[in-house]
């Protein structure tokens, strides 16, 4: 599990940490991605918005390794990469929290955070008997929650099925942040949550960014997007049509670009947010 990232990785912050160029994905006669581009900069929260059928879910699945595009390519730190599965994306430091969370309700918080990546005891017990080092995992799980300011769970031994919707989301995000090296992708993280729990998740997103990780936020909730995002990627008809900054655009303008009522402008979207914008409260 990673120690908190403080953006001192040595990577060139003038280069997108994750980018896509000309992605195409077809399902029969339906073109889900039609030459889609994408740029995510280190240490930013990038919101991805689009109307139903715009192709944003397909784009995110391509970035997460869940689907393989028919053409186009992905880049990390300017180097071309190929993801054949979500495991490939994970190996490159990308963790995704899909809308279904993929948590195991009957298992406790620690087990969920380490699911599929369990730590084994040292020596004979771990190598031969494959005994799990539960004490070490509980310590690291508690640290992962503390690093993100998650204090609502009673104990890391608490079963996930006893948690509220917001707490379950927090566990899923904590797992992603704990294992990610570069990027965390969050698919509708506040869907079906109340106002209070949604606010807690937004604060959690800010804390993930403070750890030096770049965040991709897929959401339909425009007020929340304008509250937490540094930039907004607008997707329409299978491709990026604009990227805007919340400080320079209105919600009405973003919706108009999404629906085609206003033209997009994809000419200078690769500009990185300034340090002041990324560090804004």
N, C-alpha and C positions, 0 to 999 in steps of 0.2 A: 504494500500500500504506500502511496506517495505522501511525503511531507507536504505541507501547504506550499503552493507555488507562489512566488512573489515576483514573477515576470523577469527573472534573472537567468533565463535559459540560454542566453547568448544568441538566440535566433534574431534575424534581421527583421525589425518591426516595420520596415518599409515594404516587406513582402507579405502577401496574405498567408496566414497560417494554413488556410484551406481554401481552395479555389476550384472552379469547374469551368470548362470551356467547351461550348458547342455540344452539350449533352442532348442526345436524341434517344427517346424510348417509345416504341410503338407496341400496342397490343392489338394485333389484327389490323383493322382499318382505323383504329383510334390512335392518334399521336398524343401521348401524354407529355412528352418533352420535345420541344421543337427548336433545337439549337440553344439550349439554356446555358446562361453564364451565372457565375456565383463568385463572390469574394467575401471572405471573413478575415478580419484583421485581429492580431493578437490583443487580448485583453478587452475586447468589446462585446457588448450584447447586440446581436443583429437579429431583428425581428423579420420573419418571413410571412408575408400576408398575400392573400389572393382569394378570389371568389371560388365557390365550389366548382371543381372541374378545371381549375387553372393549371394544375400540374405540380402544385407545391409539395403535396405528399409524395409524389413520385421523385421529385428532386431530393427531398430529405432522405428517402429510402436509398437513393443512389449514393448520397454522401455518407450514409451509415453502413453501406455495404449490403443492404437488404435486397437490392436488385442490381443487376449489371446493365448499364446503358448499352444501346445498340451501337452508338458511336459517340465521339467526344472523349474528353479525358479529364481526370482529376489531378490536382497538384497539391502537395503539402510543402510549405516553405519553398515554393518555386520548383520543386522536383516532381516529375510525373509519377503517380502511383496508380495501382490497380487494385480494386477491392472486389474479390469474388464472393465474400461473405461478411457478415458482421464481425466475425473473428478477425478478419484482415484489418478492418477499420479500427478495432480495439488495439491491435498490435501497433498501429500508428498513433495511438493516443486519443482516439475518438470514442466517447461513450454516449449512448443514446437512451433517453427515457421516453418510451412510447406511451401513448395515451392509456394503454391497459396496465402500465406500470411494471408488469411482469414480476410482481412480488409473490411470495408463497405465504398466504395468510396464516396457515397453521404453524409456520416456523417463526422463531423469534427474530428480533432486529439484527442481532449479530449474524445469525445464519443467513439472513437475506443479504446483508452487505457483502458477505464472503461467498455467496452462492456460486459454485463452480470454481472458486479460487481459494478453497480452504487451506489454512496453514496446518502443517503436520508437525508433530512433536519431533524433536531432534533425536538422532541416534536410532537405536534398534526399534524403539516404539513407533517412530514415524515411518522409517524406511521399510520395515518388515511387517509390523502389525498395523501400519497406516493409521495410527491413532491421531486424532485431531488435537491441536494445541488450543483448546477452548479458552483457556485463561488469556493467552496472548491475543486471540481474536476478539475477545470481549474488551480488552484494554484498547486495541486499535479501533474497534467500532465506536467505543465511547469517545475516543479522541476525534474521530471523523465527525461525530455529531457536534462535539464541542467546537471544533474548528469552524463550523457553519452556524454556530449560535443556536443549535436545536436543543432546547431545554424542556420541551413539553412531554417527552416520553419519560415514564417513571424509571425504566431500567432497560439496558440493552438485551436483557433476557425476557422482555415483554413480548408475547406473541403479536404479530402484526395484525391479526384479525381483531384484536382488542383496541386498535388505534382508530382515530378519526380519519376521514378522507384526507385532510390536510397533513396529518402526521404520516400517513402512508406515502403521500407524495414526497414528504421531507425525507423519508427513509430511502426512496428510490433516487432522489436527487443526491443525497449524501453518498450512496453507493457509486453513482456515476462520477461525482467529484473526487471521491477517494481513489478511484482507479484511473481516472483520466490523466493524461500527460499534457494534452493540448486543447481539446475541444469537448464541450458538453452540448448535446442536442436535446432540447426539451420540446416534446410534442403536446401542445395544449395542456400545460401543467396545471392550469387553474380551472379546467373544465369541471363542472358539477360541484365546485367548491363555493362556500359562502363568502361574503365580503371579508370577514375577519381572516379566514383561512387563506383566501386569495392574497391578502396583504402579506401574510407570513411567507407565502411562496415567493412573492415578488422580492421580499427582503432576502430570502434565501438565494435568489438569482444574483442579487447584488453582491452577496458574500462570496458566491462562486467566482464572480468576476474579480473580486478583491484578492482572491487566491492566485490570480494571474491566468486563469483559464478563459478562453474565448467561449461565448455562449451563443447558440442558435436557438431562437425562441419562435416556435410556430404557434400562432394564436389568432382567434377571431375577435378578441376583446381589445378594441382600439384604445380605450382609456388606459388600460394596463400597459399596452405597448408603448404609448406615449410617455408613460410614467417611468419605464425602466430601460427602454432601448436607446442605444447610441445612434443606430441607423436602422432604416426600414427598407427591406428588399421587397419590391412589389412585383408579383408574378401574375401574368395574364396570358392565356392562350398558349401555355406550354413554354413560356420563356420570360426572362426578366425584362421588364419594361421601364423600370425606374428604381433608383435608390435615393431616398430622401432622409433628411435629418429632422427629428421631431421639433427641434428648436426653430426650424426654418419653414415648416409646412404645417397645415392644419389637418385635422381628421377628415374634414370634408374633402380636401384636396386628395388625400390618400385614397379615400373611397372612390372618388371620381376617376382616378387613374386606374384603380382596380377594375372598374366597370367599363372603362373605355370612354367615359364622358369627357375626360381630359387626356391629351396625349402624354405618353411617357417620354423620358429623355434618358437614354442609357449611354450617354457619351462620356461622362466623367464619374461613373459610379465607383471606380476602383480607388478613389481617394480615401486614405485612412483617416479615421477620426483623430482629432488632436489629442494630446495628452490631457489637456484640460477637460475635453469632452468626455473622455473615458473615465477620468477621475471625478466627474461631477457627482454630487450626492444623490 
